[in-house]
Amino acid sequence: MTKSQARLDELDLAILAAMHEYQKAGILELSRRTRVARATVQARIGRMEQAGVIASYDPHIDVTAAGFDVQAFVTLEIAQGALESVAEELAAIPGVLEAYATTGSGDVLCRIGADSHAGLQAVLLSIDRTGWVVRSHSVIVLSTVVPRRTLPLLRTLAPAGTSKAPAYRDTR
């Protein structure tokens, strides 16, 4: 299946907000909370899954609570044309939580986690040993100021139009 950009309306946003707030809720509970038919909620969720808006149902795992309370962001400067090789090598390092190709002075931005400062140093050394990394710059996370979130951004979208669901017809 190919993913296409979804145009979200108010009902889609309400379903996503309910899914975020009541993460263990099933389709029936989501339909109650959004005041629309179960089949409508199921169809909307299916459409958002197909479009890639709902990318997974993985649990949000707090690595700090799991014992990895040292985190850092690392900017990598890599050899030109080595992005695929770097991606493979970074994926093999368990302490690399995320990595993104970027613009600017660095080529790749990583978020890494460790159980201690010694563990952090071991992850940094593993990254530097990849052979494709020319230089790295790291900053240690002291605390989370704004946690990962998506709903505020989604709410800035202009609604795609009115929903056919009675609870969302020009009443908001």
C-alpha positions in Angstrom: 0.0 0.0 0.0 1.2 3.5 -0.8 0.8 6.2 1.7 -0.8 9.4 0.7 -1.0 12.7 2.6 -4.1 12.7 4.7 -6.3 15.8 5.0 -7.5 15.7 8.6 -10.8 17.2 9.7 -12.1 18.0 13.1 -13.4 14.5 13.7 -10.0 13.0 12.8 -8.3 15.4 15.3 -10.9 14.5 17.9 -10.2 10.8 17.4 -6.5 11.3 17.6 -6.9 13.4 20.7 -9.0 10.7 22.3 -6.5 8.0 21.3 -3.8 10.0 22.9 -5.7 10.8 26.1 -7.1 7.2 26.5 -4.3 5.1 25.1 -5.9 1.8 26.1 -9.3 2.6 24.7 -10.8 0.4 22.0 -12.9 1.4 19.0 -16.1 1.3 21.1 -14.7 3.5 23.8 -13.3 6.0 21.3 -16.7 6.1 19.6 -18.4 6.9 22.9 -15.8 9.6 23.7 -16.1 11.3 20.3 -19.9 10.8 20.1 -19.8 9.2 16.7 -20.6 5.7 15.4 -18.2 2.9 16.0 -18.0 2.1 12.3 -17.1 5.8 11.6 -14.3 5.7 14.1 -13.0 2.4 12.8 -13.1 3.7 9.2 -11.4 7.0 10.1 -8.6 5.1 12.1 -8.2 2.8 9.1 -7.8 5.7 6.7 -5.3 7.4 9.0 -3.3 4.2 9.4 -3.2 3.7 5.6 -2.1 7.3 5.1 0.7 6.9 7.7 -0.8 9.5 10.1 -1.0 6.7 12.7 2.4 5.2 12.3 2.3 2.6 15.1 0.7 1.4 18.3 4.0 0.9 20.1 3.9 1.8 23.8 5.7 5.0 24.7 8.6 3.8 26.8 10.3 6.2 29.1 13.9 5.2 29.0 14.7 7.3 32.0 12.2 5.4 34.1 13.7 2.1 32.7 17.1 3.0 34.2 18.7 4.9 31.3 18.7 8.3 32.9 21.7 9.7 30.9 20.7 11.0 27.5 22.5 13.2 25.0 22.2 14.7 21.6 25.1 14.1 19.3 25.7 15.9 16.0 27.8 13.9 13.5 29.8 15.2 10.6 30.2 12.2 8.3 32.2 11.4 5.1 30.4 12.6 2.0 28.1 10.0 0.5 28.3 7.7 3.6 24.7 8.3 4.9 23.5 4.7 4.2 26.6 3.2 5.8 26.3 5.4 8.8 22.6 4.6 9.2 23.4 0.9 9.2 26.2 1.2 11.7 24.2 3.5 14.0 21.2 1.1 13.9 23.6 -1.6 15.3 24.4 0.5 18.4 21.7 -0.1 21.1 22.3 3.2 22.8 21.3 5.2 19.6 17.6 5.9 20.2 17.0 8.0 17.1 19.1 9.5 14.2 18.1 12.0 11.6 19.9 13.4 8.5 20.1 17.2 8.9 21.1 20.4 7.2 23.6 22.8 8.7 27.0 22.3 10.2 26.3 18.6 11.0 25.0 15.8 8.8 23.3 13.5 11.3 21.6 14.3 14.7 21.3 11.4 17.1 19.6 11.0 20.5 21.4 8.5 22.6 20.7 7.0 26.0 22.8 5.2 28.6 22.6 4.0 32.2 25.6 6.1 33.4 28.2 8.6 32.2 30.5 5.7 31.6 27.8 4.1 29.5 27.4 7.3 27.6 31.1 7.5 26.9 31.0 3.9 25.6 28.1 4.8 23.2 30.0 7.9 22.0 33.1 5.8 21.4 31.1 3.2 19.5 29.7 6.0 17.3 33.2 7.5 16.7 34.5 4.1 15.7 32.1 3.7 12.8 34.8 4.8 10.4 32.5 7.2 8.5 32.2 9.8 11.3 34.7 12.6 10.8 33.7 14.6 13.9 31.1 14.5 16.6 29.7 17.1 19.1 27.6 16.0 22.0 25.4 17.8 24.6 24.0 16.1 27.6 20.3 16.4 28.4 19.7 17.8 31.9 15.9 17.7 31.9 13.0 17.5 29.5 11.5 21.0 29.0 8.8 20.0 26.4 8.2 16.2 26.0 7.6 14.7 22.6 4.2 15.7 21.3 2.3 15.9 18.1 -1.3 17.0 18.9 -0.6 20.8 19.2 1.0 20.8 15.7 -1.9 18.8 14.2 -4.4 21.2 15.7 -2.8 24.1 13.7 -4.0 22.5 10.5 -6.9 24.1 8.8 -9.7 21.5 8.9 -10.1 19.7 5.6 -13.8 20.4 5.6 -16.8 19.4 7.5 -17.3 15.9 8.7 -20.3 13.8 7.7 -20.6 12.7 11.4 -23.6 14.4 13.0 -21.6 15.4 16.1 -19.1 17.3 13.9 -21.4 19.1 11.4 -20.9 22.8 11.6 -21.5 22.8 15.3 -18.0 23.6 16.5 
